[in-house]
Each structure stands twice: as structure tokens, then as C-alpha cells.
Amino acid sequence: MDEGYRLVGPGGTLTPVVAHVQWLDHHRAGPDTHVMISFEDGTKIEFPFDALLAAVWHDEQRAISELELSAAVPAVWGKAEESWGAGP
């Protein structure tokens, strides 16, 4: 995943544009296991590396049908940033 894309989310909706991708090297599950995706609206979603996601360039000119979006809905979605960095 990279900045400038929108993800196909649950329900076939497009997320806000990806603003930043942070590899969570010190994740409690171990290195190379999770990534935090920050969106332009300020939300952050943590994904495991094995989550298969579909992305659309933020300035895509071609109309994307509901059928295409529903076919690209991920089987697994990440979780909103909550307590990842929180103490005990």
C-alpha cells in the first residue's frame, strides 16, 4: 500500500486517501507483522501484513461500478487505532 490511494473498505466503500503508511517494526506480535495506515481525514487503521486489500488511485478518472467495488471488498479489515501504543 502506498500514499495517494484509496482502499476498498467493508461494504464496497472507498476510504479517504492514504496519507501515510507506517511499518510497525516494534509491534507486540513481532517485527514485520503489522502496518498502520493513516488517512487524510485523520483516521488510522492497523492491518496485519497478510490482509489482502484493493486500492484505487485517488484521482482515478474511470468510473468504478458498484459490482467492481463489491467484488474487491476485503475478507479481513483492520482495526482502528486505539491502544497500540498504550501502556499497561
N, CA, C and O atoms as a CHARMM CRD file, in Angstrom:
* protein
*
  352
    1    1 MET  N      0.84200  -1.16600   0.00000 PROA 1      0.00000
    2    1 MET  CA     0.00000   0.00000   0.00000 PROA 1      0.00000
    3    1 MET  C      0.88800   1.22900   0.00000 PROA 1      0.00000
    4    1 MET  O      1.98200   1.21400   0.56400 PROA 1      0.00000
    5    2 ASP  N      0.42600   2.27100  -0.62000 PROA 2      0.00000
    6    2 ASP  CA     1.22800   3.47900  -0.71200 PROA 2      0.00000
    7    2 ASP  C      0.33500   4.71000  -0.61000 PROA 2      0.00000
    8    2 ASP  O     -0.88100   4.63100  -0.78300 PROA 2      0.00000
    9    3 GLU  N      0.95300   5.82600  -0.33000 PROA 3      0.00000
   10    3 GLU  CA     0.22700   7.08700  -0.23500 PROA 3      0.00000
   11    3 GLU  C     -0.41800   7.43000  -1.57600 PROA 3      0.00000
   12    3 GLU  O      0.09400   7.05700  -2.63100 PROA 3      0.00000
   13    4 GLY  N     -1.53700   8.13900  -1.52800 PROA 4      0.00000
   14    4 GLY  CA    -2.20600   8.58600  -2.74200 PROA 4      0.00000
   15    4 GLY  C     -3.29400   7.65100  -3.23500 PROA 4      0.00000
   16    4 GLY  O     -3.96800   7.95400  -4.21900 PROA 4      0.00000
   17    5 TYR  N     -3.47400   6.53100  -2.57600 PROA 5      0.00000
   18    5 TYR  CA    -4.50800   5.58200  -2.97400 PROA 5      0.00000
   19    5 TYR  C     -5.67300   5.63800  -1.99200 PROA 5      0.00000
   20    5 TYR  O     -5.53800   6.12600  -0.87000 PROA 5      0.00000
   21    6 ARG  N     -6.80000   5.13500  -2.43100 PROA 6      0.00000
   22    6 ARG  CA    -7.95600   4.92200  -1.56400 PROA 6      0.00000
   23    6 ARG  C     -8.17200   3.41600  -1.51200 PROA 6      0.00000
   24    6 ARG  O     -8.03000   2.73500  -2.52800 PROA 6      0.00000
   25    7 LEU  N     -8.50900   2.89400  -0.35100 PROA 7      0.00000
   26    7 LEU  CA    -8.74700   1.46500  -0.20300 PROA 7      0.00000
   27    7 LEU  C    -10.22100   1.15900  -0.39700 PROA 7      0.00000
   28    7 LEU  O    -11.08600   1.98100  -0.09300 PROA 7      0.00000
   29    8 VAL  N    -10.49300  -0.02500  -0.90300 PROA 8      0.00000
   30    8 VAL  CA   -11.87300  -0.51800  -0.94500 PROA 8      0.00000
   31    8 VAL  C    -12.12300  -1.11600   0.43000 PROA 8      0.00000
   32    8 VAL  O    -11.46900  -2.07900   0.82900 PROA 8      0.00000
   33    9 GLY  N    -13.06800  -0.53900   1.14400 PROA 9      0.00000
   34    9 GLY  CA   -13.35000  -0.96700   2.50700 PROA 9      0.00000
   35    9 GLY  C    -14.55800  -1.87800   2.59300 PROA 9      0.00000
   36    9 GLY  O    -15.14500  -2.25300   1.57800 PROA 9      0.00000
   37   10 PRO  N    -14.91900  -2.22800   3.80700 PROA 10     0.00000
   38   10 PRO  CA   -16.10900  -3.05400   4.01400 PROA 10     0.00000
   39   10 PRO  C    -17.33200  -2.39300   3.37800 PROA 10     0.00000
   40   10 PRO  O    -17.48200  -1.17200   3.42600 PROA 10     0.00000
   41   11 GLY  N    -18.17100  -3.17900   2.80600 PROA 11     0.00000
   42   11 GLY  CA   -19.37600  -2.65500   2.18000 PROA 11     0.00000
   43   11 GLY  C    -19.13800  -2.07300   0.80000 PROA 11     0.00000
   44   11 GLY  O    -20.06100  -1.53700   0.18700 PROA 11     0.00000
   45   12 GLY  N    -17.90300  -2.17100   0.29900 PROA 12     0.00000
   46   12 GLY  CA   -17.61800  -1.66700  -1.04900 PROA 12     0.00000
   47   12 GLY  C    -17.47000  -0.15800  -1.11200 PROA 12     0.00000
   48   12 GLY  O    -17.59600   0.43000  -2.18700 PROA 12     0.00000
   49   13 THR  N    -17.20800   0.47300   0.01000 PROA 13     0.00000
   50   13 THR  CA   -16.99000   1.91300   0.02600 PROA 13     0.00000
   51   13 THR  C    -15.50000   2.21300  -0.11200 PROA 13     0.00000
   52   13 THR  O    -14.65700   1.37800   0.21700 PROA 13     0.00000
   53   14 LEU  N    -15.18600   3.40200  -0.59700 PROA 14     0.00000
   54   14 LEU  CA   -13.78900   3.81600  -0.70200 PROA 14     0.00000
   55   14 LEU  C    -13.42000   4.65300   0.51400 PROA 14     0.00000
   56   14 LEU  O    -14.19000   5.50400   0.95900 PROA 14     0.00000
   57   15 THR  N    -12.23900   4.39900   1.04000 PROA 15     0.00000
   58   15 THR  CA   -11.74800   5.16100   2.18400 PROA 15     0.00000
   59   15 THR  C    -11.28600   6.53500   1.72200 PROA 15     0.00000
   60   15 THR  O    -11.18400   6.79300   0.52300 PROA 15     0.00000
   61   16 PRO  N    -11.00800   7.41400   2.67800 PROA 16     0.00000
   62   16 PRO  CA   -10.30300   8.64700   2.31300 PROA 16     0.00000
   63   16 PRO  C     -8.92600   8.27100   1.73700 PROA 16     0.00000
   64   16 PRO  O     -8.51700   7.11300   1.81700 PROA 16     0.00000
   65   17 VAL  N     -8.23600   9.21900   1.17600 PROA 17     0.00000
   66   17 VAL  CA    -6.92800   8.97500   0.57000 PROA 17     0.00000
   67   17 VAL  C     -5.91500   8.60000   1.65100 PROA 17     0.00000
   68   17 VAL  O     -5.89200   9.18800   2.73200 PROA 17     0.00000
   69   18 VAL  N     -5.07900   7.61000   1.33500 PROA 18     0.00000
   70   18 VAL  CA    -3.99700   7.20900   2.23600 PROA 18     0.00000
   71   18 VAL  C     -2.96800   8.33400   2.28000 PROA 18     0.00000
   72   18 VAL  O     -2.43200   8.73900   1.24900 PROA 18     0.00000
   73   19 ALA  N     -2.69900   8.83300   3.48100 PROA 19     0.00000
   74   19 ALA  CA    -1.74600   9.92700   3.65300 PROA 19     0.00000
   75   19 ALA  C     -0.37600   9.41600   4.07400 PROA 19     0.00000
   76   19 ALA  O      0.64200  10.01800   3.73300 PROA 19     0.00000
   77   20 HSD  N     -0.34200   8.30100   4.81900 PROA 20     0.00000
   78   20 HSD  CA     0.93400   7.80400   5.32900 PROA 20     0.00000
   79   20 HSD  C      0.81200   6.32100   5.65100 PROA 20     0.00000
   80   20 HSD  O     -0.22900   5.85400   6.11300 PROA 20     0.00000
   81   21 VAL  N      1.88700   5.59200   5.40000 PROA 21     0.00000
   82   21 VAL  CA     1.95600   4.17500   5.75000 PROA 21     0.00000
   83   21 VAL  C      3.13600   3.99800   6.69000 PROA 21     0.00000
   84   21 VAL  O      4.26600   4.34400   6.34600 PROA 21     0.00000
   85   22 GLN  N      2.87900   3.46000   7.87600 PROA 22     0.00000
   86   22 GLN  CA     3.93000   3.27000   8.87300 PROA 22     0.00000
   87   22 GLN  C      4.07700   1.78400   9.17200 PROA 22     0.00000
   88   22 GLN  O      3.13000   1.13200   9.61100 PROA 22     0.00000
   89   23 TRP  N      5.26500   1.26100   8.93200 PROA 23     0.00000
   90   23 TRP  CA     5.55000  -0.13500   9.24900 PROA 23     0.00000
   91   23 TRP  C      5.79000  -0.21900  10.74600 PROA 23     0.00000
   92   23 TRP  O      6.63200   0.50700  11.27500 PROA 23     0.00000
   93   24 LEU  N      5.07400  -1.08000  11.43400 PROA 24     0.00000
   94   24 LEU  CA     5.15400  -1.17900  12.89200 PROA 24     0.00000
   95   24 LEU  C      6.20600  -2.22600  13.27000 PROA 24     0.00000
   96   24 LEU  O      5.87700  -3.36300  13.60900 PROA 24     0.00000
   97   25 ASP  N      7.46700  -1.82100  13.20600 PROA 25     0.00000
   98   25 ASP  CA     8.57500  -2.74300  13.47200 PROA 25     0.00000
   99   25 ASP  C      8.58700  -3.28100  14.89500 PROA 25     0.00000
  100   25 ASP  O      9.08000  -4.38400  15.13100 PROA 25     0.00000
  101   26 HSD  N      8.05600  -2.52400  15.84200 PROA 26     0.00000
  102   26 HSD  CA     8.09500  -2.94000  17.24100 PROA 26     0.00000
  103   26 HSD  C      6.71200  -3.35000  17.73400 PROA 26     0.00000
  104   26 HSD  O      6.36100  -3.12100  18.89100 PROA 26     0.00000
  105   27 HSD  N      5.93800  -3.95300  16.85100 PROA 27     0.00000
  106   27 HSD  CA     4.58700  -4.39400  17.20000 PROA 27     0.00000
  107   27 HSD  C      4.67200  -5.55300  18.19300 PROA 27     0.00000
  108   27 HSD  O      5.60600  -6.35400  18.14300 PROA 27     0.00000
  109   28 ARG  N      3.69100  -5.63800  19.09600 PROA 28     0.00000
  110   28 ARG  CA     3.69000  -6.71000  20.10700 PROA 28     0.00000
  111   28 ARG  C      3.64200  -8.10600  19.49700 PROA 28     0.00000
  112   28 ARG  O      4.03700  -9.07300  20.14900 PROA 28     0.00000
  113   29 ALA  N      3.16000  -8.23100  18.24700 PROA 29     0.00000
  114   29 ALA  CA     3.11100  -9.52600  17.57500 PROA 29     0.00000
  115   29 ALA  C      4.43900  -9.86600  16.89900 PROA 29     0.00000
  116   29 ALA  O      4.60000 -10.95500  16.34800 PROA 29     0.00000
  117   30 GLY  N      5.38000  -8.93700  16.94500 PROA 30     0.00000
  118   30 GLY  CA     6.69600  -9.16700  16.34500 PROA 30     0.00000
  119   30 GLY  C      6.92500  -8.26200  15.15600 PROA 30     0.00000
  120   30 GLY  O      5.99500  -7.64800  14.63500 PROA 30     0.00000
  121   31 PRO  N      8.18800  -8.18600  14.72800 PROA 31     0.00000
  122   31 PRO  CA     8.52500  -7.32700  13.58200 PROA 31     0.00000
  123   31 PRO  C      7.93000  -7.87900  12.28900 PROA 31     0.00000
  124   31 PRO  O      7.67300  -9.07600  12.16800 PROA 31     0.00000
  125   32 ASP  N      7.72000  -6.99100  11.33700 PROA 32     0.00000
  126   32 ASP  CA     7.21100  -7.37700  10.01500 PROA 32     0.00000
  127   32 ASP  C      5.86800  -8.08600  10.09500 PROA 32     0.00000
  128   32 ASP  O      5.63100  -9.05300   9.37100 PROA 32     0.00000
  129   33 THR  N      4.98100  -7.60600  10.98000 PROA 33     0.00000
  130   33 THR  CA     3.67700  -8.25400  11.10400 PROA 33     0.00000
  131   33 THR  C      2.50600  -7.31500  10.87400 PROA 33     0.00000
  132   33 THR  O      1.41700  -7.76500  10.51700 PROA 33     0.00000
  133   34 HSD  N      2.71100  -6.00000  11.07500 PROA 34     0.00000
  134   34 HSD  CA     1.59700  -5.05100  11.00000 PROA 34     0.00000
  135   34 HSD  C      2.03400  -3.72800  10.38200 PROA 34     0.00000
  136   34 HSD  O      3.21100  -3.36700  10.38200 PROA 34     0.00000
  137   35 VAL  N      1.03400  -3.01800   9.85400 PROA 35     0.00000
  138   35 VAL  CA     1.25300  -1.69200   9.28600 PROA 35     0.00000
  139   35 VAL  C      0.10700  -0.78600   9.73300 PROA 35     0.00000
  140   35 VAL  O     -1.03600  -1.22800   9.85000 PROA 35     0.00000
  141   36 MET  N      0.42600   0.48400   9.98100 PROA 36     0.00000
  142   36 MET  CA    -0.59500   1.46100  10.33700 PROA 36     0.00000
  143   36 MET  C     -0.79200   2.38000   9.13500 PROA 36     0.00000
  144   36 MET  O      0.15300   3.01300   8.66600 PROA 36     0.00000
  145   37 ILE  N     -2.01800   2.44600   8.64500 PROA 37     0.00000
  146   37 ILE  CA    -2.32900   3.31300   7.51400 PROA 37     0.00000
  147   37 ILE  C     -3.08900   4.52300   8.04000 PROA 37     0.00000
  148   37 ILE  O     -4.13600   4.38600   8.67300 PROA 37     0.00000
  149   38 SER  N     -2.55100   5.71000   7.77000 PROA 38     0.00000
  150   38 SER  CA    -3.17800   6.97300   8.16200 PROA 38     0.00000
  151   38 SER  C     -3.85600   7.56900   6.93900 PROA 38     0.00000
  152   38 SER  O     -3.28400   7.59800   5.84900 PROA 38     0.00000
  153   39 PHE  N     -5.08000   8.04400   7.12900 PROA 39     0.00000
  154   39 PHE  CA    -5.85400   8.61900   6.04600 PROA 39     0.00000
  155   39 PHE  C     -5.91000  10.13400   6.17500 PROA 39     0.00000
  156   39 PHE  O     -5.67400  10.68200   7.25200 PROA 39     0.00000
  157   40 GLU  N     -6.22200  10.80400   5.07600 PROA 40     0.00000
  158   40 GLU  CA    -6.26700  12.26600   5.06800 PROA 40     0.00000
  159   40 GLU  C     -7.26000  12.85300   6.06500 PROA 40     0.00000
  160   40 GLU  O     -7.10500  14.00100   6.48000 PROA 40     0.00000
  161   41 ASP  N     -8.27100  12.09300   6.45500 PROA 41     0.00000
  162   41 ASP  CA    -9.25400  12.61400   7.41900 PROA 41     0.00000
  163   41 ASP  C     -8.80200  12.44400   8.87000 PROA 41     0.00000
  164   41 ASP  O     -9.54000  12.78300   9.79600 PROA 41     0.00000
  165   42 GLY  N     -7.59600  11.92200   9.06400 PROA 42     0.00000
  166   42 GLY  CA    -7.04700  11.76000  10.40000 PROA 42     0.00000
  167   42 GLY  C     -7.24700  10.39000  11.01800 PROA 42     0.00000
  168   42 GLY  O     -6.65900  10.10000  12.06000 PROA 42     0.00000
  169   43 THR  N     -8.05700   9.53900  10.40800 PROA 43     0.00000
  170   43 THR  CA    -8.24600   8.19700  10.95100 PROA 43     0.00000
  171   43 THR  C     -7.02700   7.33700  10.64800 PROA 43     0.00000
  172   43 THR  O     -6.29500   7.57700   9.68800 PROA 43     0.00000
  173   44 LYS  N     -6.83000   6.32900  11.49100 PROA 44     0.00000
  174   44 LYS  CA    -5.72200   5.39000  11.32300 PROA 44     0.00000
  175   44 LYS  C     -6.26600   3.98700  11.51900 PROA 44     0.00000
  176   44 LYS  O     -7.03000   3.72500  12.44900 PROA 44     0.00000
  177   45 ILE  N     -5.86100   3.08800  10.62900 PROA 45     0.00000
  178   45 ILE  CA    -6.27900   1.69500  10.72300 PROA 45     0.00000
  179   45 ILE  C     -5.02900   0.82100  10.71800 PROA 45     0.00000
  180   45 ILE  O     -4.13800   0.99600   9.88600 PROA 45     0.00000
  181   46 GLU  N     -4.97500  -0.11700  11.65200 PROA 46     0.00000
  182   46 GLU  CA    -3.86400  -1.06100  11.74200 PROA 46     0.00000
  183   46 GLU  C     -4.25100  -2.34200  11.00300 PROA 46     0.00000
  184   46 GLU  O     -5.31900  -2.90900  11.23400 PROA 46     0.00000
  185   47 PHE  N     -3.36400  -2.78700  10.11400 PROA 47     0.00000
  186   47 PHE  CA    -3.59900  -4.00600   9.34200 PROA 47     0.00000
  187   47 PHE  C     -2.48000  -5.00500   9.56600 PROA 47     0.00000
  188   47 PHE  O     -1.31700  -4.61500   9.67400 PROA 47     0.00000
  189   48 PRO  N     -2.81300  -6.29900   9.63700 PROA 48     0.00000
  190   48 PRO  CA    -1.75900  -7.30400   9.61000 PROA 48     0.00000
  191   48 PRO  C     -1.20600  -7.38400   8.18700 PROA 48     0.00000
  192   48 PRO  O     -1.90400  -7.05800   7.22700 PROA 48     0.00000
  193   49 PHE  N      0.03400  -7.81300   8.05600 PROA 49     0.00000
  194   49 PHE  CA     0.66100  -7.87700   6.73700 PROA 49     0.00000
  195   49 PHE  C     -0.07600  -8.80000   5.77600 PROA 49     0.00000
  196   49 PHE  O      0.00600  -8.59800   4.56400 PROA 49     0.00000
  197   50 ASP  N     -0.79400  -9.80700   6.27100 PROA 50     0.00000
  198   50 ASP  CA    -1.43700 -10.76000   5.37000 PROA 50     0.00000
  199   50 ASP  C     -2.83400 -10.32000   4.91400 PROA 50     0.00000
  200   50 ASP  O     -3.52000 -11.08200   4.23200 PROA 50     0.00000
  201   51 ALA  N     -3.26600  -9.11000   5.27800 PROA 51     0.00000
  202   51 ALA  CA    -4.56500  -8.60800   4.83000 PROA 51     0.00000
  203   51 ALA  C     -4.48200  -8.23100   3.35100 PROA 51     0.00000
  204   51 ALA  O     -3.65100  -7.41100   2.96200 PROA 51     0.00000
  205   52 LEU  N     -5.33500  -8.82500   2.53700 PROA 52     0.00000
  206   52 LEU  CA    -5.36000  -8.52100   1.10900 PROA 52     0.00000
  207   52 LEU  C     -6.32000  -7.36400   0.86300 PROA 52     0.00000
  208   52 LEU  O     -7.51500  -7.46300   1.14600 PROA 52     0.00000
  209   53 LEU  N     -5.78500  -6.26900   0.33500 PROA 53     0.00000
  210   53 LEU  CA    -6.57700  -5.06100   0.12400 PROA 53     0.00000
  211   53 LEU  C     -6.53700  -4.65300  -1.34100 PROA 53     0.00000
  212   53 LEU  O     -5.54700  -4.88400  -2.03500 PROA 53     0.00000
  213   54 ALA  N     -7.61600  -4.04900  -1.79700 PROA 54     0.00000
  214   54 ALA  CA    -7.66800  -3.48400  -3.14200 PROA 54     0.00000
  215   54 ALA  C     -7.60600  -1.96900  -3.00400 PROA 54     0.00000
  216   54 ALA  O     -8.18700  -1.39000  -2.08700 PROA 54     0.00000
  217   55 ALA  N     -6.89200  -1.33800  -3.93100 PROA 55     0.00000
  218   55 ALA  CA    -6.71100   0.11000  -3.86300 PROA 55     0.00000
  219   55 ALA  C     -7.02300   0.73900  -5.21900 PROA 55     0.00000
  220   55 ALA  O     -6.89300   0.11400  -6.27200 PROA 55     0.00000
  221   56 VAL  N     -7.44200   2.01100  -5.14600 PROA 56     0.00000
  222   56 VAL  CA    -7.77100   2.79000  -6.33700 PROA 56     0.00000
  223   56 VAL  C     -7.01300   4.10400  -6.22200 PROA 56     0.00000
  224   56 VAL  O     -7.03300   4.73300  -5.16300 PROA 56     0.00000
  225   57 TRP  N     -6.34600   4.53200  -7.29000 PROA 57     0.00000
  226   57 TRP  CA    -5.63900   5.80100  -7.27400 PROA 57     0.00000
  227   57 TRP  C     -6.63000   6.91100  -6.94500 PROA 57     0.00000
  228   57 TRP  O     -7.75300   6.90400  -7.45000 PROA 57     0.00000
  229   58 HSD  N     -6.23000   7.86300  -6.10800 PROA 58     0.00000
  230   58 HSD  CA    -7.13900   8.90200  -5.62800 PROA 58     0.00000
  231   58 HSD  C     -7.74600   9.74700  -6.73800 PROA 58     0.00000
  232   58 HSD  O     -8.82800  10.30800  -6.56600 PROA 58     0.00000
  233   59 ASP  N     -7.07000   9.84400  -7.86600 PROA 59     0.00000
  234   59 ASP  CA    -7.54900  10.67500  -8.98100 PROA 59     0.00000
  235   59 ASP  C     -7.98100   9.80600 -10.16900 PROA 59     0.00000
  236   59 ASP  O     -7.86400  10.22100 -11.32200 PROA 59     0.00000
  237   60 GLU  N     -8.47400   8.61400  -9.88100 PROA 60     0.00000
  238   60 GLU  CA    -8.91300   7.69800 -10.94100 PROA 60     0.00000
  239   60 GLU  C    -10.01700   8.35800 -11.75400 PROA 60     0.00000
  240   60 GLU  O    -11.01100   8.82600 -11.19900 PROA 60     0.00000
  241   61 GLN  N     -9.84100   8.39200 -13.06400 PROA 61     0.00000
  242   61 GLN  CA   -10.81200   9.03600 -13.94800 PROA 61     0.00000
  243   61 GLN  C    -11.90200   8.08100 -14.43500 PROA 61     0.00000
  244   61 GLN  O    -12.99400   8.51000 -14.80900 PROA 61     0.00000
  245   62 ARG  N    -11.59600   6.79900 -14.42700 PROA 62     0.00000
  246   62 ARG  CA   -12.55400   5.80400 -14.88900 PROA 62     0.00000
  247   62 ARG  C    -13.60300   5.56000 -13.80800 PROA 62     0.00000
  248   62 ARG  O    -13.27000   5.41300 -12.63200 PROA 62     0.00000
  249   63 ALA  N    -14.84700   5.51900 -14.20300 PROA 63     0.00000
  250   63 ALA  CA   -15.92500   5.22200 -13.25000 PROA 63     0.00000
  251   63 ALA  C    -15.78000   3.78700 -12.76200 PROA 63     0.00000
  252   63 ALA  O    -15.55000   2.87300 -13.55400 PROA 63     0.00000
  253   64 ILE  N    -15.91400   3.59900 -11.47100 PROA 64     0.00000
  254   64 ILE  CA   -15.80700   2.26600 -10.88000 PROA 64     0.00000
  255   64 ILE  C    -17.20600   1.83600 -10.47300 PROA 64     0.00000
  256   64 ILE  O    -17.87400   2.50600  -9.68500 PROA 64     0.00000
  257   65 SER  N    -17.63500   0.71500 -11.02100 PROA 65     0.00000
  258   65 SER  CA   -19.00700   0.26400 -10.77100 PROA 65     0.00000
  259   65 SER  C    -19.15200  -0.33400  -9.37300 PROA 65     0.00000
  260   65 SER  O    -18.17400  -0.75200  -8.75400 PROA 65     0.00000
  261   66 GLU  N    -20.38000  -0.36300  -8.89700 PROA 66     0.00000
  262   66 GLU  CA   -20.66900  -0.98700  -7.61300 PROA 66     0.00000
  263   66 GLU  C    -20.29400  -2.46200  -7.63900 PROA 66     0.00000
  264   66 GLU  O    -19.84900  -3.00800  -6.62900 PROA 66     0.00000
  265   67 LEU  N    -20.47000  -3.10900  -8.78700 PROA 67     0.00000
  266   67 LEU  CA   -20.11300  -4.51600  -8.91500 PROA 67     0.00000
  267   67 LEU  C    -18.60400  -4.70700  -8.72100 PROA 67     0.00000
  268   67 LEU  O    -18.18200  -5.63300  -8.02800 PROA 67     0.00000
  269   68 GLU  N    -17.79100  -3.83700  -9.33100 PROA 68     0.00000
  270   68 GLU  CA   -16.34200  -3.91800  -9.16900 PROA 68     0.00000
  271   68 GLU  C    -15.94800  -3.68900  -7.71200 PROA 68     0.00000
  272   68 GLU  O    -15.11000  -4.40800  -7.16700 PROA 68     0.00000
  273   69 LEU  N    -16.55700  -2.68600  -7.08900 PROA 69     0.00000
  274   69 LEU  CA   -16.24100  -2.40000  -5.69600 PROA 69     0.00000
  275   69 LEU  C    -16.65400  -3.54900  -4.78500 PROA 69     0.00000
  276   69 LEU  O    -15.89500  -3.93700  -3.89700 PROA 69     0.00000
  277   70 SER  N    -17.84400  -4.09600  -4.99500 PROA 70     0.00000
  278   70 SER  CA   -18.28700  -5.19200  -4.12900 PROA 70     0.00000
  279   70 SER  C    -17.42600  -6.43800  -4.32600 PROA 70     0.00000
  280   70 SER  O    -17.24000  -7.20900  -3.38500 PROA 70     0.00000
  281   71 ALA  N    -16.90200  -6.64700  -5.52100 PROA 71     0.00000
  282   71 ALA  CA   -16.01200  -7.78500  -5.77200 PROA 71     0.00000
  283   71 ALA  C    -14.65200  -7.59800  -5.10300 PROA 71     0.00000
  284   71 ALA  O    -13.93700  -8.57300  -4.87100 PROA 71     0.00000
  285   72 ALA  N    -14.29400  -6.35500  -4.79400 PROA 72     0.00000
  286   72 ALA  CA   -12.99200  -6.05500  -4.19700 PROA 72     0.00000
  287   72 ALA  C    -13.04900  -5.88400  -2.68100 PROA 72     0.00000
  288   72 ALA  O    -12.03700  -5.54800  -2.06600 PROA 72     0.00000
  289   73 VAL  N    -14.20800  -6.10800  -2.06900 PROA 73     0.00000
  290   73 VAL  CA   -14.33600  -5.96400  -0.61600 PROA 73     0.00000
  291   73 VAL  C    -13.38500  -6.95000   0.06200 PROA 73     0.00000
  292   73 VAL  O    -13.38100  -8.13500  -0.27100 PROA 73     0.00000
  293   74 PRO  N    -12.57800  -6.46600   1.01400 PROA 74     0.00000
  294   74 PRO  CA   -11.63100  -7.35100   1.68000 PROA 74     0.00000
  295   74 PRO  C    -12.31500  -8.35300   2.60300 PROA 74     0.00000
  296   74 PRO  O    -13.34800  -8.05600   3.20300 PROA 74     0.00000
  297   75 ALA  N    -11.73000  -9.53300   2.70900 PROA 75     0.00000
  298   75 ALA  CA   -12.25700 -10.55400   3.61600 PROA 75     0.00000
  299   75 ALA  C    -11.96900 -10.18300   5.06600 PROA 75     0.00000
  300   75 ALA  O    -12.71600 -10.55300   5.97200 PROA 75     0.00000
  301   76 VAL  N    -10.88200  -9.45000   5.27500 PROA 76     0.00000
  302   76 VAL  CA   -10.47400  -9.03500   6.61500 PROA 76     0.00000
  303   76 VAL  C    -10.17800  -7.54900   6.58300 PROA 76     0.00000
  304   76 VAL  O     -9.49400  -7.07300   5.67700 PROA 76     0.00000
  305   77 TRP  N    -10.68500  -6.80900   7.56000 PROA 77     0.00000
  306   77 TRP  CA   -10.41400  -5.38300   7.65700 PROA 77     0.00000
  307   77 TRP  C     -9.60500  -5.14400   8.92200 PROA 77     0.00000
  308   77 TRP  O     -9.70400  -5.90800   9.88300 PROA 77     0.00000
  309   78 GLY  N     -8.82200  -4.10800   8.92200 PROA 78     0.00000
  310   78 GLY  CA    -8.00300  -3.77200  10.08100 PROA 78     0.00000
  311   78 GLY  C     -8.83300  -3.21500  11.21900 PROA 78     0.00000
  312   78 GLY  O    -10.06100  -3.16600  11.15700 PROA 78     0.00000
  313   79 LYS  N     -8.12500  -2.79300  12.26400 PROA 79     0.00000
  314   79 LYS  CA    -8.82400  -2.20300  13.39900 PROA 79     0.00000
  315   79 LYS  C     -8.37100  -0.76500  13.57000 PROA 79     0.00000
  316   79 LYS  O     -7.21600  -0.42400  13.31300 PROA 79     0.00000
  317   80 ALA  N     -9.29000   0.06300  14.00500 PROA 80     0.00000
  318   80 ALA  CA    -8.99200   1.48100  14.22400 PROA 80     0.00000
  319   80 ALA  C     -7.92100   1.60500  15.29500 PROA 80     0.00000
  320   80 ALA  O     -7.88000   0.81800  16.24100 PROA 80     0.00000
  321   81 GLU  N     -7.06000   2.59500  15.14100 PROA 81     0.00000
  322   81 GLU  CA    -6.02200   2.83400  16.14900 PROA 81     0.00000
  323   81 GLU  C     -6.68900   3.12800  17.46800 PROA 81     0.00000
  324   81 GLU  O     -7.53200   4.01900  17.57000 PROA 81     0.00000
  325   82 GLU  N     -6.30800   2.37700  18.47200 PROA 82     0.00000
  326   82 GLU  CA    -6.87700   2.58500  19.80100 PROA 82     0.00000
  327   82 GLU  C     -5.76000   2.56400  20.81200 PROA 82     0.00000
  328   82 GLU  O     -5.26800   3.60800  21.24000 PROA 82     0.00000
  329   83 SER  N     -5.36100   1.36000  21.19200 PROA 83     0.00000
  330   83 SER  CA    -4.43500   1.23500  22.31000 PROA 83     0.00000
  331   83 SER  C     -3.08900   0.64600  21.92100 PROA 83     0.00000
  332   83 SER  O     -2.35500   0.17600  22.79000 PROA 83     0.00000
  333   84 TRP  N     -2.74800   0.65700  20.65400 PROA 84     0.00000
  334   84 TRP  CA    -1.49700   0.00000  20.26600 PROA 84     0.00000
  335   84 TRP  C     -0.31800   0.52800  21.04200 PROA 84     0.00000
  336   84 TRP  O      0.48700  -0.26600  21.53000 PROA 84     0.00000
  337   85 GLY  N     -0.17600   1.83300  21.17900 PROA 85     0.00000
  338   85 GLY  CA     0.96300   2.39000  21.86600 PROA 85     0.00000
  339   85 GLY  C      0.73500   2.62000  23.35000 PROA 85     0.00000
  340   85 GLY  O      1.60000   3.17000  24.03100 PROA 85     0.00000
  341   86 ALA  N     -0.41000   2.20900  23.85400 PROA 86     0.00000
  342   86 ALA  CA    -0.74800   2.49700  25.24100 PROA 86     0.00000
  343   86 ALA  C      0.06600   1.64500  26.19800 PROA 86     0.00000
  344   86 ALA  O      0.48900   0.53900  25.86300 PROA 86     0.00000
  345   87 GLY  N      0.27100   2.16500  27.36600 PROA 87     0.00000
  346   87 GLY  CA     0.99400   1.44600  28.39300 PROA 87     0.00000
  347   87 GLY  C      0.12900   0.36500  29.01500 PROA 87     0.00000
  348   87 GLY  O     -0.99500   0.13100  28.57100 PROA 87     0.00000
  349   88 PRO  N      0.65100  -0.29800  30.04800 PROA 88     0.00000
  350   88 PRO  CA    -0.08100  -1.41100  30.68100 PROA 88     0.00000
  351   88 PRO  C     -1.37900  -1.01400  31.31500 PROA 88     0.00000
  352   88 PRO  O     -2.07700  -1.86000  31.87300 PROA 88     0.00000
